[in-house]
Amino acid sequence: MNIKQQLTEEFKLKPEHAENVLKLLDEGNTIPFIARYRKEMTGAIDDQVLRAFNDRYEYLKNLDKRKEEVVRSITEQGKMNEEIQASIDSAQTMTEVEDIYRPYKQKKKTRASVAIEKGLQPLADFILVQESDPYEEALKYIDEEKGVHNVEDAISGARDIIAEIISDNAELRKKLRSMLENHGEMQVKMVKDDDKGTYAMYADYSELLPEIKNHRVLAINRGEKEEFLKAKIYFNPDIAKRICMAKFVNYKGNGDCIKIIEQAADDSYDRLIEPSIEREVRAILTDRASEQAIKMFEVNLRPLLLQPPVKGKVTLGLDPGYRTGCKVAVVDETGKVLATSVIYPVPPKNDIEGARKIVGNLIAKYKVDIISIGNGTASKETEIFVADMLKEPEYKNVSYAVVSEAGASVYSASKLAVEEFPDFDVTQRSAVSIARRLQDPLAELIKIDPKSIGVGQYQHDMDAKRLDSVLGGVLEDCVNSVGVDLNTASVSLLKYVAGLNVGIAKNIVAYREENGKFTSRSQLLKVSKLGPKAFEQCAGFLRIPDGNNILDNTAVHPESYKKAEKLLELFGYSDLDVKMGKLSKLPQKVKDFGEDKTAEFCELDNATMNDIVRELVKPGRDIRDSLPGRVLRKDILSIDDLTVGMEVEGTVRNVIDFGAFVDIGVHEDGLIHISEITDRYIRHPSEVLKVGQQVKAVIINLDKVKHRIGLSLKQVKKQAN
């Protein structure tokens, strides 16, 4: 089965759609461009499926390449035959290919290779046939010069060769690996305690491999890495050795030969096979767990980036702190910094009056609409100060929100932050970032390494290249699905637009600074190193709100402008009507006229036509506006205000394998265990919950000393009934 056929079956696509996707990818088209502007060729596959398709395509191409290398190597050794070729052709994974290649791979010096150098390979082959007395045959191989001093030396060397032959058998290794995966047991012991109880549950732990959860695999790996734990996979060696013997022993053969092979099988399993396949199975478990963790990171990151922006609000950002004070930054509706300051409303200074005066003056002077508070050190005390202050009548129109400051310190110390605010210190930059995170989460969070944003688990234990690739795809999908204002976007944002990179993004900003605002998408072709291919990929994702052509403020691609104009003309609309938002009846007019008929008249496919209609009805639309907005507060809760049975509202902060953490307005997040999410069976919390989602929950357990809050979603309904 070739790659195209395999991908078609695995992704359940029509053959022509799979073929088109492969062609588009091979031509260098980006995932966002294919997903948005080539729907008629792909059957409207979304970007996430396209990324999975592309990942699998790359794997299969690498698999084919490796197969070719292995075939070439074995052929050059003169050892290729039809059976080996068939095995390689049918191999479905890299591991299977490497198993087949194992006997033919150049090895370092081994006991078997030493025995082969002594000329004992024929004796090993003789014993494996199991027809005649091996000791009599061994007499022929005694050679003082080669170090074979007696029959036992010859038999011992032959046994080493047989042990390696058994270990190198691809079919046997595959069977034993499968048995270890399906019937092996993870056994863990604590080597030493970390004094925090981090690994207490693994002090004396065992679990069958098919039942072990992915997050436990990663926890055990980390415990081993930090030298607190020691883990091994146990599988009954007697069963494994019998399987090895059964593969090579003919019990009707010569008894002495059989005994030697049995000894070789014992040695092979203990010395060569068991350590090797344990490493392989541990790697399989780790890869599987890592992929799940990366998937969860991806699932959490997407809604975090796509949180609805709080638009058109002058925002005061607060980066809380004790000794060094709370840094303040006021930014206007566009994120431009208007003022910075420092207040000390929390211990050790407790200058509440001074802080109220500074904040009050800033609110009055800049007409602040909303306050954004970072959730780190001293956040609770700062929130109490703000909530108390906003009770005053003059601040009745001001509200506040607590935002995650995860990664703010990483950003504020970065080269990018220094370039953006060269005259600010790191804490001032953090305050600006905290304010902007409320105004436009995507534009601000895009500046930070996703691994530092505060969602997911064990991200620092993942394969960095794989994690960066997946998270880069999420950033790219989010940026392109929202669209980017060509005249205000930073390099950080522009570099994720389809078809662009850091270099071209910098050139766009440089062109903008030198020539003023872009008034037309076509001007992009004047930007250094932005050629026709890059223009094709990026143009539809870049917006010009006040450009010469209203279509430049939509997701309509320039390649479809004439067809879009034909559509407007067909139904009697002008560009001015689009600009004035007078096309609300267009979808119905298209329906009445007939979608197929309209598409044919405008020389469009139906999918592209419907996309164009949607854009014309609301130019400049932001997909985030349709999502539930952020909850803004006027008052505060303390953990002392909470009681078991109380119903609370909150925002999902992180979704993990065993549940979700929810911000309910106190300093500590509450945990909803997977068993308390819903009455129906779910495989994973992400089936119901996502980051940023607003939920109502019931407090089911409360430990005020350890600051632990247990929540339930499913009991909310029970209380209502």
Legacy VTK file of the C-alpha trace (Angstrom):
# vtk DataFile Version 3.0
C-alpha trace
ASCII
DATASET POLYDATA
POINTS 721 float
0.000 0.000 0.000
1.497 3.362 -0.994
1.487 6.470 1.188
-1.493 8.074 -0.543
-3.641 4.953 -0.116
-2.611 4.580 3.518
-3.426 8.209 4.370
-6.730 7.990 2.501
-7.789 4.989 4.590
-6.423 6.222 7.930
-8.105 9.639 7.644
-11.207 8.281 5.894
-10.921 10.745 3.005
-12.034 10.586 -0.586
-9.031 9.585 -2.747
-9.172 12.835 -4.735
-9.166 14.926 -1.561
-6.181 13.041 -0.109
-4.338 13.418 -3.417
-5.061 17.159 -3.491
-3.870 17.674 0.076
-0.615 15.859 -0.691
-0.135 17.970 -3.805
-0.841 21.212 -1.939
1.591 20.278 0.856
4.295 19.253 -1.608
3.882 22.601 -3.381
4.758 24.374 -0.131
1.307 25.654 0.820
0.722 26.356 4.513
-1.861 24.571 6.651
-3.936 27.744 7.360
-4.007 28.636 3.640
-5.093 25.137 2.587
-7.751 24.982 5.323
-9.201 28.427 4.527
-8.779 28.897 0.791
-8.668 25.443 -0.795
-11.792 23.893 0.720
-13.109 22.737 -2.639
-9.925 20.698 -3.175
-9.807 19.124 0.281
-13.436 18.558 1.160
-13.220 21.391 3.729
-10.832 19.555 6.101
-10.100 21.752 9.114
-6.633 22.878 10.169
-6.275 20.412 13.062
-7.010 17.404 10.836
-4.644 18.817 8.214
-1.864 19.074 10.799
-2.425 15.473 11.908
-2.454 14.442 8.229
0.792 16.324 7.595
2.475 14.813 10.683
1.519 11.324 9.548
2.653 12.102 5.995
6.077 13.176 7.280
6.351 10.009 9.390
5.472 7.758 6.457
7.955 9.552 4.189
10.686 9.092 6.800
9.648 5.445 7.199
9.979 4.879 3.446
13.355 6.622 3.454
14.590 4.412 6.284
13.331 1.296 4.506
15.329 2.286 1.410
18.464 2.791 3.532
18.052 -0.604 5.206
17.396 -2.397 1.898
20.485 -0.759 0.392
22.676 -1.737 3.350
21.530 -5.385 3.449
21.840 -5.660 -0.357
25.379 -4.272 -0.268
26.233 -6.970 2.278
24.959 -9.572 -0.196
22.400 -10.882 2.289
19.124 -9.648 0.791
16.482 -12.233 -0.129
12.763 -12.243 -0.921
11.759 -12.989 2.681
13.732 -10.052 4.123
12.472 -7.730 1.388
8.861 -8.758 2.069
9.336 -8.183 5.820
10.726 -4.701 5.215
7.952 -3.847 2.757
5.245 -4.881 5.234
6.790 -3.119 8.267
4.439 -0.427 9.622
6.732 1.288 12.122
10.335 2.412 12.491
10.746 -0.091 15.348
9.777 -3.008 13.085
12.245 -1.853 10.425
15.031 -1.573 13.008
14.194 -5.066 14.322
14.597 -6.500 10.817
17.847 -4.599 10.296
19.290 -5.544 13.691
21.165 -8.728 12.592
22.787 -6.839 9.696
23.728 -3.659 11.547
27.387 -2.961 12.217
27.786 -3.738 15.931
30.317 -2.702 18.490
32.490 -5.462 19.913
30.303 -8.092 21.589
30.831 -11.574 23.003
29.284 -12.948 19.818
31.515 -10.879 17.535
34.603 -12.080 19.439
33.432 -15.693 18.978
32.832 -15.115 15.268
36.387 -13.740 14.931
37.555 -17.036 16.438
35.807 -18.858 13.594
32.976 -20.340 15.672
30.019 -19.222 13.497
29.838 -22.608 11.667
29.717 -24.412 15.018
26.824 -22.207 16.158
25.010 -22.958 12.893
25.678 -26.682 13.383
24.181 -26.612 16.889
21.080 -24.730 15.680
20.395 -27.533 13.175
20.209 -29.899 16.217
21.044 -33.078 14.321
24.363 -34.385 15.699
26.659 -34.370 18.718
27.872 -30.769 19.230
30.809 -31.763 21.433
32.263 -34.038 18.777
31.851 -31.233 16.208
33.470 -28.750 18.593
36.742 -30.673 18.504
37.282 -29.327 14.973
37.375 -25.748 16.251
40.064 -26.015 18.913
42.779 -23.548 17.922
45.314 -22.249 20.452
46.252 -19.276 18.256
42.610 -18.109 18.131
42.124 -18.607 21.853
39.912 -21.697 21.578
41.802 -23.915 23.991
39.305 -26.721 24.438
35.825 -28.017 23.593
34.203 -25.937 26.344
35.739 -22.749 24.875
34.301 -23.667 21.483
30.844 -24.486 22.885
30.855 -21.320 25.025
31.695 -19.141 22.024
29.041 -20.837 19.886
26.551 -20.298 22.719
27.338 -16.551 22.689
26.712 -16.434 18.936
23.388 -18.276 19.331
22.363 -15.903 22.135
22.864 -12.951 19.785
21.016 -14.716 16.954
18.065 -15.245 19.319
18.224 -11.603 20.451
18.331 -10.332 16.864
15.263 -12.260 15.701
12.755 -9.600 14.606
9.646 -11.785 14.971
10.650 -12.871 18.488
11.451 -9.327 19.625
8.097 -8.086 18.321
6.256 -10.841 20.192
8.127 -10.273 23.475
7.719 -6.507 23.215
3.977 -6.950 22.720
3.749 -9.304 25.705
5.672 -6.858 27.883
3.387 -4.010 26.795
0.210 -5.993 27.428
1.148 -8.049 30.483
4.156 -6.341 32.054
4.019 -4.568 35.403
5.581 -1.228 36.321
7.297 -1.592 39.695
8.513 1.523 41.488
10.446 2.029 44.723
11.349 5.274 46.457
15.114 5.758 46.735
14.832 8.877 48.892
12.130 11.348 49.934
12.009 14.921 48.621
10.512 16.083 51.974
7.464 17.467 50.151
5.653 14.193 49.607
5.759 14.735 45.834
6.359 11.064 45.127
4.705 9.576 48.220
2.202 7.524 46.186
5.094 5.886 44.318
7.020 4.837 47.461
6.028 1.211 46.865
3.976 1.185 43.693
3.094 -1.347 41.038
0.587 -1.328 38.187
0.007 -3.316 35.020
1.207 -1.422 31.951
-2.147 -1.474 30.089
-3.746 0.233 33.095
-1.145 2.850 33.955
-2.223 6.436 33.254
-0.107 8.651 31.054
0.463 11.291 33.725
1.783 8.603 36.084
4.311 7.494 33.490
5.600 11.067 33.262
5.615 11.469 37.059
7.655 8.260 37.446
10.069 9.381 34.729
10.587 12.705 36.476
11.048 10.976 39.837
13.750 8.782 38.313
15.418 11.753 36.638
15.514 13.567 39.981
16.833 10.356 41.615
13.945 9.998 44.073
12.523 6.874 42.412
13.770 3.689 40.803
11.465 1.954 38.327
11.554 -1.259 36.313
9.132 -3.242 34.190
8.593 -6.805 35.372
7.476 -9.697 33.181
7.744 -13.347 34.235
11.170 -14.374 32.865
10.298 -18.086 32.815
7.481 -17.428 30.328
9.694 -15.154 28.232
12.517 -17.706 28.114
10.124 -20.484 27.089
8.982 -18.280 24.200
12.619 -17.767 23.172
13.294 -21.517 23.299
10.135 -22.402 21.400
11.306 -20.223 18.529
14.623 -22.056 18.123
14.420 -25.482 19.771
13.381 -28.645 17.921
12.573 -31.009 20.786
12.980 -34.004 18.490
16.593 -33.027 17.800
19.878 -33.814 19.498
19.590 -33.462 23.277
22.977 -31.814 23.799
22.257 -29.266 21.078
18.873 -28.533 22.678
20.504 -27.997 26.067
23.055 -25.555 24.614
20.300 -23.606 22.817
18.243 -23.479 26.028
21.258 -22.095 27.895
21.787 -19.567 25.104
18.111 -18.552 25.267
18.361 -17.997 29.044
21.476 -15.883 28.583
20.025 -14.054 25.601
16.909 -13.009 27.484
18.691 -11.993 30.700
21.645 -10.224 29.118
20.413 -8.941 25.750
16.660 -9.060 25.197
15.102 -8.105 28.534
17.168 -4.925 29.141
16.718 -3.886 25.519
12.972 -4.386 25.188
12.390 -2.882 28.629
14.082 0.292 27.347
11.992 0.099 24.181
8.720 -0.359 26.090
9.623 2.434 28.506
10.265 4.595 25.431
6.896 3.567 23.943
5.124 4.429 27.209
6.968 7.735 27.439
6.250 8.641 23.818
2.579 7.805 24.277
2.369 9.781 27.521
4.289 12.687 26.003
1.993 12.813 22.990
-1.007 12.888 25.332
0.592 15.639 27.423
1.414 17.609 24.280
-2.141 17.064 23.059
-3.473 18.399 26.354
-1.160 21.371 26.095
-2.533 21.987 22.612
-6.134 21.583 23.798
-5.577 24.041 26.666
-3.516 26.570 24.734
-6.013 27.094 21.916
-8.928 28.445 24.027
-6.483 30.411 26.196
-5.182 32.247 23.139
-8.681 32.705 21.758
-10.128 34.260 24.917
-12.377 37.161 23.920
-10.521 40.473 24.084
-11.809 43.255 26.310
-11.934 45.874 23.565
-12.049 49.643 23.782
-11.102 49.838 27.475
-8.414 51.942 29.080
-6.758 49.415 31.359
-4.686 49.692 34.512
-2.371 46.699 34.992
-1.089 45.670 38.407
1.891 43.380 38.920
1.611 42.538 42.659
4.599 42.286 44.972
5.473 42.567 48.666
8.825 44.168 49.405
9.330 45.776 45.989
5.761 47.027 45.816
3.048 46.623 43.222
4.036 47.916 39.771
1.368 49.881 37.912
0.936 50.532 34.176
-1.933 52.311 32.411
-2.477 51.534 28.726
-4.981 53.071 26.329
-7.530 51.192 24.207
-4.811 50.211 21.710
-2.320 49.024 24.346
-0.150 52.152 24.216
1.472 52.883 27.592
0.166 56.105 29.150
1.736 55.994 32.624
3.618 53.812 35.096
3.988 53.941 38.870
4.568 51.889 42.028
2.237 51.411 45.018
2.706 49.646 48.371
-0.751 48.572 49.581
0.454 45.240 51.007
2.953 44.162 53.684
5.536 45.134 54.733
4.703 48.811 54.030
0.865 48.622 54.019
0.631 52.135 52.536
-3.023 51.771 51.587
-3.802 55.492 51.628
-0.851 56.339 49.424
-1.777 53.536 47.032
-5.423 54.685 46.857
-4.301 58.212 46.043
-1.989 57.107 43.192
-4.489 54.671 41.682
-7.359 57.155 42.091
-5.410 59.876 40.291
-4.538 57.511 37.438
-8.179 56.394 37.087
-9.369 60.008 36.989
-6.632 61.325 34.692
-6.793 58.574 32.087
-10.458 57.563 32.521
-9.541 53.967 33.384
-12.343 51.486 32.675
-10.909 48.295 34.085
-8.112 47.016 36.307
-6.129 43.878 35.437
-4.415 42.120 38.378
-1.712 39.491 38.005
-2.385 36.319 39.973
1.121 35.735 41.357
2.817 36.717 44.630
0.734 39.150 46.760
-2.152 38.885 44.294
-4.734 38.139 46.979
-3.820 41.144 49.108
-3.715 43.378 46.019
-7.135 42.131 44.933
-8.549 42.880 48.407
-7.146 46.418 48.142
-8.678 46.940 44.676
-12.063 45.436 45.566
-12.278 47.595 48.688
-11.339 50.724 46.753
-13.891 50.097 44.003
-16.705 50.139 46.562
-16.385 53.934 46.585
-19.131 55.695 44.534
-16.674 57.517 42.252
-15.417 54.156 40.949
-18.827 52.617 40.248
-18.009 52.270 36.527
-14.657 50.589 37.136
-14.390 46.796 37.418
-11.446 44.429 37.710
-10.291 40.991 36.598
-7.538 38.683 37.793
-5.433 37.369 34.925
-2.791 34.671 34.832
0.645 36.207 34.945
2.304 32.936 33.897
5.188 33.796 31.615
5.019 37.539 32.322
8.429 37.461 33.992
9.802 35.427 31.076
8.506 38.020 28.613
9.603 41.048 30.666
13.217 39.825 30.739
13.235 38.821 27.055
15.068 40.542 24.234
11.691 41.360 22.682
10.499 43.183 25.819
13.770 45.128 26.036
13.347 46.228 22.423
9.715 47.196 23.056
10.342 49.048 26.348
14.068 49.859 26.603
13.533 52.420 29.383
11.389 50.171 31.618
12.613 47.707 34.208
11.356 44.102 34.155
8.538 44.710 36.654
7.184 47.682 34.693
7.149 45.539 31.555
5.266 42.837 33.484
2.600 45.349 34.525
2.156 46.421 30.894
1.894 42.781 29.808
-0.717 42.056 32.510
-2.824 45.006 31.308
-2.563 43.990 27.663
-3.414 40.350 28.419
-6.873 41.510 29.357
-7.248 43.732 26.278
-6.043 41.214 23.689
-4.826 37.868 25.082
-3.691 36.567 21.692
-1.565 39.581 20.772
0.165 39.558 24.173
0.533 35.832 24.868
1.971 35.267 21.405
5.141 37.010 22.644
5.803 34.316 25.243
7.217 30.833 24.830
4.056 28.673 25.046
5.792 26.368 27.545
5.784 29.275 30.032
2.099 30.209 29.665
0.931 27.998 32.534
-1.242 25.336 30.945
-0.489 21.633 30.584
1.789 19.378 32.623
5.376 18.140 32.397
6.088 20.416 29.436
9.763 20.670 30.398
10.065 16.873 30.185
8.796 16.679 26.623
10.787 16.340 23.421
11.443 20.048 22.868
11.397 19.863 19.067
8.086 17.984 18.962
6.466 20.233 21.568
7.602 23.397 19.790
6.281 22.046 16.495
2.820 21.272 17.905
2.517 24.485 19.896
3.813 26.500 16.954
0.982 24.988 14.926
-1.546 26.085 17.579
-0.158 29.629 17.565
-0.281 29.707 13.773
-3.855 28.385 13.647
-5.074 30.876 16.270
-3.408 33.900 14.678
-4.688 33.071 11.217
-8.201 32.179 12.342
-8.524 35.587 14.041
-6.687 37.611 11.401
-4.101 40.334 11.932
-4.314 44.118 11.537
-1.534 44.837 9.052
-1.013 48.369 10.360
-0.736 47.649 14.086
0.547 44.072 14.385
3.904 43.446 16.033
6.639 41.260 14.586
5.682 38.669 17.232
2.195 38.419 15.744
3.105 38.788 12.073
5.655 35.970 12.137
2.837 33.455 12.745
0.813 34.588 9.719
0.773 31.911 7.010
3.650 32.317 4.579
5.616 34.746 6.760
8.644 34.338 9.018
10.537 36.567 11.433
12.612 38.154 8.666
9.654 39.071 6.459
7.656 40.206 9.515
10.454 42.637 10.399
10.511 43.851 6.800
6.750 44.524 6.922
7.146 46.618 10.084
10.142 48.448 8.566
8.151 49.209 5.393
5.255 50.467 7.519
7.523 52.740 9.543
9.185 54.144 6.433
6.136 54.552 4.171
3.275 54.964 6.617
0.193 52.781 6.936
-0.676 50.179 4.335
-3.703 51.240 2.318
-3.888 48.126 0.136
-2.948 44.463 0.486
-1.219 44.693 -2.884
1.432 46.918 -1.267
2.732 43.820 0.477
4.429 42.863 -2.780
6.691 45.913 -2.319
7.999 44.513 0.972
11.525 43.103 0.756
11.634 39.290 0.352
7.825 38.997 0.260
7.315 37.363 -3.119
4.209 36.106 -4.977
4.106 32.763 -3.104
4.342 34.398 0.327
1.718 36.949 -0.759
-0.633 34.173 -1.853
-0.273 32.464 1.530
-0.509 35.524 3.824
-2.738 38.091 2.091
-6.103 36.704 3.193
-5.093 36.693 6.857
-3.929 40.323 6.973
-6.544 43.046 7.493
-6.560 46.756 6.661
-9.555 48.233 8.561
-9.467 51.632 6.828
-7.954 50.650 3.492
-8.937 51.721 -0.015
-10.802 48.469 -0.660
-13.358 47.252 1.879
-12.438 43.655 0.951
-8.989 44.278 2.460
-10.705 44.254 5.859
-12.179 40.794 5.339
-10.910 37.239 5.023
-11.784 37.299 1.314
-8.585 36.422 -0.533
-7.369 38.877 -3.222
-7.570 36.031 -5.744
-11.367 36.126 -5.248
-11.931 39.911 -5.262
-13.404 40.038 -8.775
-15.693 37.129 -7.983
-16.789 38.789 -4.728
-17.517 41.996 -6.652
-19.532 39.959 -9.149
-21.531 38.538 -6.221
-22.260 42.053 -4.905
-23.280 43.220 -8.356
-25.602 40.235 -8.797
-27.628 41.251 -5.740
-27.412 45.020 -6.249
-24.943 45.909 -3.492
-22.040 48.386 -3.567
-18.768 48.622 -1.647
-20.353 51.378 0.416
-23.162 49.015 1.435
-20.539 46.555 2.671
-18.739 49.297 4.581
-21.998 50.504 6.157
-22.947 46.957 7.185
-26.087 46.783 5.043
-25.729 43.210 3.803
-27.658 41.403 6.542
-30.152 40.098 3.975
-27.488 38.780 1.584
-27.495 35.164 2.902
-31.261 34.932 2.377
-30.988 36.453 -1.102
-28.367 33.858 -2.023
-30.599 31.105 -0.671
-33.613 32.397 -2.600
-31.632 32.716 -5.816
-30.080 29.294 -5.260
-26.626 28.564 -3.825
-25.514 26.411 -6.746
-26.780 28.966 -9.264
-25.057 31.835 -7.411
-21.781 29.955 -7.146
-21.847 29.083 -10.839
-22.615 32.694 -11.832
-19.699 33.983 -9.740
-17.368 31.173 -10.847
-16.963 29.992 -7.257
-17.299 26.689 -5.457
-20.040 26.607 -2.825
-17.679 26.508 0.183
-15.711 29.565 -0.921
-18.888 31.398 -1.878
-20.414 30.857 1.577
-17.205 32.068 3.211
-17.290 35.218 1.087
-20.944 35.877 1.930
-20.182 35.546 5.638
-17.303 38.027 5.348
-19.316 40.552 3.342
-22.110 40.560 5.917
-19.697 41.548 8.686
-16.336 42.860 7.442
-13.618 42.963 10.082
-15.414 40.383 12.208
-13.478 38.760 15.034
-14.376 35.131 15.719
-13.555 35.692 19.399
-16.472 38.114 19.778
-18.923 35.220 19.594
-17.340 33.462 22.587
-18.448 34.008 26.210
-16.761 37.114 27.603
-14.498 37.307 30.629
-16.166 37.618 34.029
-15.392 41.058 35.485
-15.568 41.559 39.241
-16.505 44.290 41.697
-15.983 42.347 44.937
-13.920 39.497 46.337
-14.208 36.156 48.100
-11.817 34.710 50.667
-11.312 31.007 51.345
-12.778 31.762 54.795
-16.038 32.758 53.073
-16.387 29.302 51.526
-18.391 26.405 52.922
-19.059 22.879 51.729
-22.255 22.847 49.664
-21.850 26.446 48.461
-22.385 27.073 44.753
-19.669 29.184 43.138
-18.885 30.512 39.679
-15.472 30.263 38.148
-13.245 30.087 35.088
-11.431 26.928 33.989
-7.716 27.622 34.239
-6.151 24.288 33.283
-7.478 20.934 32.040
-5.392 17.881 32.926
-5.764 14.113 32.615
-7.514 13.639 35.952
-9.636 16.794 36.108
-9.567 20.576 35.842
-8.446 23.517 37.956
-10.952 26.357 38.289
-10.432 29.953 39.412
-13.419 30.707 41.691
-12.236 34.112 42.874
-10.090 33.095 45.827
-6.316 32.821 45.710
-6.370 29.029 45.360
-7.840 27.249 42.358
-10.422 24.547 43.052
-10.052 21.061 41.555
-12.859 19.280 39.746
-11.896 15.606 39.612
-12.930 13.815 36.407
-15.446 11.797 38.435
-17.235 15.037 39.440
-17.537 16.573 35.978
-20.587 14.757 34.659
-22.826 11.753 35.339
-22.096 10.242 31.944
-18.883 8.356 31.172
-16.111 10.464 29.688
-12.640 9.332 28.703
-11.037 12.689 29.403
-12.022 16.007 31.072
-11.383 17.864 27.791
-14.529 16.252 26.367
-16.541 18.610 28.595
-14.254 21.425 29.767
-11.828 23.833 28.132
-9.579 26.630 29.352
-11.443 29.929 29.742
-14.854 28.271 30.063
-17.204 29.771 32.665
-18.720 27.164 34.999
-20.936 26.844 38.066
-19.733 24.344 40.651
-20.541 23.101 44.140
-17.855 22.952 46.832
-17.749 19.312 47.966
-14.670 19.375 50.196
-12.631 22.120 51.773
-9.301 22.089 53.609
-8.597 25.661 54.708
-5.287 24.718 56.326
-3.815 23.090 53.213
-5.754 25.501 50.959
-7.420 22.728 48.967
-10.839 23.142 47.402
-12.753 20.248 45.851
-15.469 21.117 43.353
-18.253 19.276 41.531
-20.099 20.201 38.368
-22.518 17.309 38.368
-23.814 18.145 41.850
-24.959 21.585 40.652
-27.787 19.884 38.756
-28.615 17.688 41.729
-28.942 20.770 43.966
-31.132 22.454 41.356
-33.432 19.432 41.324
LINES 1 722
721 0 1 2 3 4 5 6 7 8 9 10 11 12 13 14 15 16 17 18 19 20 21 22 23 24 25 26 27 28 29 30 31 32 33 34 35 36 37 38 39 40 41 42 43 44 45 46 47 48 49 50 51 52 53 54 55 56 57 58 59 60 61 62 63 64 65 66 67 68 69 70 71 72 73 74 75 76 77 78 79 80 81 82 83 84 85 86 87 88 89 90 91 92 93 94 95 96 97 98 99 100 101 102 103 104 105 106 107 108 109 110 111 112 113 114 115 116 117 118 119 120 121 122 123 124 125 126 127 128 129 130 131 132 133 134 135 136 137 138 139 140 141 142 143 144 145 146 147 148 149 150 151 152 153 154 155 156 157 158 159 160 161 162 163 164 165 166 167 168 169 170 171 172 173 174 175 176 177 178 179 180 181 182 183 184 185 186 187 188 189 190 191 192 193 194 195 196 197 198 199 200 201 202 203 204 205 206 207 208 209 210 211 212 213 214 215 216 217 218 219 220 221 222 223 224 225 226 227 228 229 230 231 232 233 234 235 236 237 238 239 240 241 242 243 244 245 246 247 248 249 250 251 252 253 254 255 256 257 258 259 260 261 262 263 264 265 266 267 268 269 270 271 272 273 274 275 276 277 278 279 280 281 282 283 284 285 286 287 288 289 290 291 292 293 294 295 296 297 298 299 300 301 302 303 304 305 306 307 308 309 310 311 312 313 314 315 316 317 318 319 320 321 322 323 324 325 326 327 328 329 330 331 332 333 334 335 336 337 338 339 340 341 342 343 344 345 346 347 348 349 350 351 352 353 354 355 356 357 358 359 360 361 362 363 364 365 366 367 368 369 370 371 372 373 374 375 376 377 378 379 380 381 382 383 384 385 386 387 388 389 390 391 392 393 394 395 396 397 398 399 400 401 402 403 404 405 406 407 408 409 410 411 412 413 414 415 416 417 418 419 420 421 422 423 424 425 426 427 428 429 430 431 432 433 434 435 436 437 438 439 440 441 442 443 444 445 446 447 448 449 450 451 452 453 454 455 456 457 458 459 460 461 462 463 464 465 466 467 468 469 470 471 472 473 474 475 476 477 478 479 480 481 482 483 484 485 486 487 488 489 490 491 492 493 494 495 496 497 498 499 500 501 502 503 504 505 506 507 508 509 510 511 512 513 514 515 516 517 518 519 520 521 522 523 524 525 526 527 528 529 530 531 532 533 534 535 536 537 538 539 540 541 542 543 544 545 546 547 548 549 550 551 552 553 554 555 556 557 558 559 560 561 562 563 564 565 566 567 568 569 570 571 572 573 574 575 576 577 578 579 580 581 582 583 584 585 586 587 588 589 590 591 592 593 594 595 596 597 598 599 600 601 602 603 604 605 606 607 608 609 610 611 612 613 614 615 616 617 618 619 620 621 622 623 624 625 626 627 628 629 630 631 632 633 634 635 636 637 638 639 640 641 642 643 644 645 646 647 648 649 650 651 652 653 654 655 656 657 658 659 660 661 662 663 664 665 666 667 668 669 670 671 672 673 674 675 676 677 678 679 680 681 682 683 684 685 686 687 688 689 690 691 692 693 694 695 696 697 698 699 700 701 702 703 704 705 706 707 708 709 710 711 712 713 714 715 716 717 718 719 720
